[in-house]
Amino acid sequence: MLDELLERAKNLLDCQRPVKVKVRPLKTSIARVSFRYGTITLDPSVLELGDEEVLYVLVHELAHLKAGTTYHSSAFWMEVKRAFPEKKARELEDNIMVKLQGRT
């Protein structure tokens, strides 16, 4: 499932870079990206989300990679918007936060 969603996310953002996904407990976030290794690490709690929400998390992390920033800059949001309109992105983020409340 994760590999398929990662490929979908990469296609949505036209990301050509090789990217791997790892699942392991994270202490302060539900996901993070390594610019150096091209790896997205997901907390196991993310796997409890629906497919569209997991896709959004992957798009979010890939957008950081493509924009080359850990910040939520305008370049980052331009990448996210390639996959999700702003209203939909906010809705998904809200849903994810509610479902994973108390996780971080």
C-alpha positions in Angstrom: 0.0 0.0 0.0 2.7 2.5 1.0 4.7 1.9 -2.2 1.6 2.5 -4.4 0.7 5.7 -2.5 4.3 6.9 -2.7 4.3 6.4 -6.5 1.0 8.3 -6.7 2.4 11.1 -4.7 5.6 11.3 -6.8 3.5 11.4 -10.0 1.3 14.1 -8.6 4.3 16.3 -7.9 6.4 15.1 -10.9 9.1 14.0 -8.5 11.8 12.1 -10.4 14.2 11.6 -7.4 14.4 8.2 -5.9 12.6 8.2 -2.5 12.2 5.5 0.1 9.6 5.3 2.8 10.4 3.9 6.3 8.0 3.3 9.2 9.4 3.8 12.7 8.3 5.5 15.8 8.9 9.3 15.8 8.9 11.3 19.0 7.9 14.8 17.9 6.1 14.4 14.5 4.1 12.0 12.4 6.5 12.2 9.5 9.8 13.7 8.4 11.9 13.8 5.3 15.7 13.4 4.9 17.0 15.6 2.2 20.4 13.8 2.3 19.0 10.3 1.8 15.7 11.0 0.1 13.9 9.1 2.8 10.4 9.8 4.2 10.0 8.4 7.7 6.4 7.8 8.9 5.3 7.1 12.4 3.3 3.9 12.6 0.2 5.9 13.6 0.1 7.2 10.1 -0.8 3.7 8.9 -4.1 4.0 10.8 -5.2 6.8 8.5 -7.2 6.4 5.3 -5.5 6.2 1.9 -6.2 9.8 0.9 -4.8 11.0 4.3 -1.6 8.9 3.9 -1.3 10.2 0.4 -1.5 13.7 1.7 1.2 13.1 4.3 3.5 11.7 1.6 2.7 14.7 -0.7 3.4 17.0 2.2 6.8 15.4 2.8 7.7 15.2 -0.9 6.8 18.9 -1.2 9.4 19.7 1.4 11.9 17.7 -0.6 11.0 19.3 -4.0 11.0 22.8 -2.6 14.3 22.2 -0.8 13.1 23.5 2.5 11.9 22.3 5.9 9.7 25.4 6.2 6.2 25.9 4.9 7.3 28.4 2.4 5.5 29.7 -0.6 7.6 27.3 -2.8 6.5 24.4 -0.5 2.8 25.3 -0.8 3.1 25.6 -4.6 4.2 22.0 -4.6 1.4 20.8 -2.3 -1.1 22.7 -4.6 0.0 20.5 -7.5 -1.7 17.6 -5.8 -4.4 19.2 -3.5 -6.2 22.4 -3.7 -5.7 24.6 -0.6 -9.2 23.9 0.8 -8.7 20.2 0.4 -5.2 20.3 1.9 -6.5 22.1 5.0 -9.4 19.7 5.3 -7.1 16.7 5.2 -4.6 18.3 7.7 -7.5 18.9 10.1 -8.8 15.3 9.7 -5.3 14.0 10.3 -4.7 16.1 13.4 -8.1 15.1 14.9 -7.4 11.4 14.2 -3.9 11.5 15.6 -4.6 13.9 18.5 -2.5 13.2 21.5 0.1 11.3 19.3 2.7 14.1 19.5 
